[in-house]
Amino acid sequence: QVRAGSLQELIYKQGQAGVQKATVTVVFNNKDKKASPVGYEAYDEITVCRQVAIGGRNKYLINGHVAQQNKVQNLFHSVQLNIHNPHFLIMQGRITK
C-alpha cells in the first residue's frame, strides 16, 4: 500500500522546501527490435516518466514527449505488462523481499 495519503505528499515537504514536483522515470531497453512496441522501433531505449506537481497537476512523458495516461497504459499493454497485476508496482523497501 502506498505510504502517501495523496499525491501531494510525494513532493518533498509538500513543496515547503521550494521543491515543486516529484518525478519518476523508468527506462526500458529496446535493443531487441523484434520485441519492440509498434512505433518505437527506432529507439534503443524507451523512457516513461511521471511527474506530480504542486497543485495536483500530473504529467506523463514517453521519450521526453508529453503523453496521455492511456497512451502510457497502451504502451505497457503492447509488451504484455499487466498494470492491474498487484506485483506490477514494487513498493519502496520491498524490492529485496
C-alpha positions in Angstrom: 0.0 0.0 0.0 1.3 3.5 -0.8 2.5 5.4 2.2 1.3 8.7 0.9 -2.3 9.7 1.5 -2.3 12.0 -1.5 -0.1 12.7 -4.5 1.0 16.0 -2.9 2.7 14.0 -0.1 5.1 12.6 -2.7 6.7 16.0 -3.1 9.4 16.7 -0.7 8.0 18.6 2.3 4.9 19.1 0.2 6.6 22.0 -1.6 7.6 23.9 1.5 11.3 23.5 0.8 11.0 25.0 -2.7 10.6 21.7 -4.5 7.7 21.9 -6.8 7.4 18.4 -8.3 8.3 14.7 -7.8 9.4 12.7 -10.9 10.0 9.1 -11.5 11.4 7.7 -14.8 11.6 4.1 -15.9 14.0 3.2 -18.7 13.3 0.2 -20.9 16.0 -1.5 -23.0 14.6 -1.6 -26.5 17.5 -3.0 -28.5 15.7 -6.2 -29.5 13.7 -4.7 -32.4 11.7 -7.9 -32.8 10.1 -7.3 -29.4 9.8 -3.6 -29.8 6.4 -1.9 -29.3 4.9 -0.7 -32.6 6.1 2.9 -33.3 9.1 2.6 -31.0 11.4 0.5 -33.3 13.8 3.4 -33.9 14.6 3.8 -30.2 17.2 1.7 -28.3 15.6 2.9 -25.0 12.1 3.9 -24.1 11.6 6.2 -21.2 8.3 6.5 -19.4 8.2 9.4 -16.9 5.5 10.6 -14.5 5.6 14.0 -12.8 3.4 15.1 -9.9 3.5 18.8 -9.3 2.2 21.1 -6.5 -1.5 21.8 -7.2 -2.2 18.3 -8.2 -1.0 18.5 -11.8 0.2 15.2 -13.3 2.2 14.8 -16.4 3.3 11.7 -18.3 6.1 11.6 -20.8 7.2 9.0 -23.3 10.7 9.6 -24.6 10.5 13.2 -23.4 7.2 13.9 -25.1 4.0 14.6 -23.2 1.6 11.7 -23.4 -1.9 11.0 -22.1 -2.1 8.3 -19.3 -4.0 5.9 -21.6 -1.1 6.1 -24.1 1.3 5.0 -21.4 -1.0 2.2 -20.4 -1.4 1.1 -24.0 2.4 1.1 -24.3 2.7 -1.2 -21.3 -0.1 -3.5 -22.6 1.5 -3.7 -26.0 4.5 -5.5 -24.4 2.3 -7.6 -22.1 2.9 -5.7 -18.9 -0.3 -6.0 -16.9 -0.8 -2.8 -15.0 -3.6 -4.5 -13.0 -1.2 -7.2 -11.6 -0.6 -6.4 -7.9 3.1 -7.1 -8.5 3.4 -4.6 -11.3 4.5 -1.8 -8.9 7.1 -2.8 -6.4 7.0 -0.6 -3.4 10.0 1.0 -1.8 11.6 -1.3 0.8 10.1 -4.4 -0.8 12.5 -4.9 -3.8 14.5 -7.4 -1.8 11.6 -9.3 -0.3 
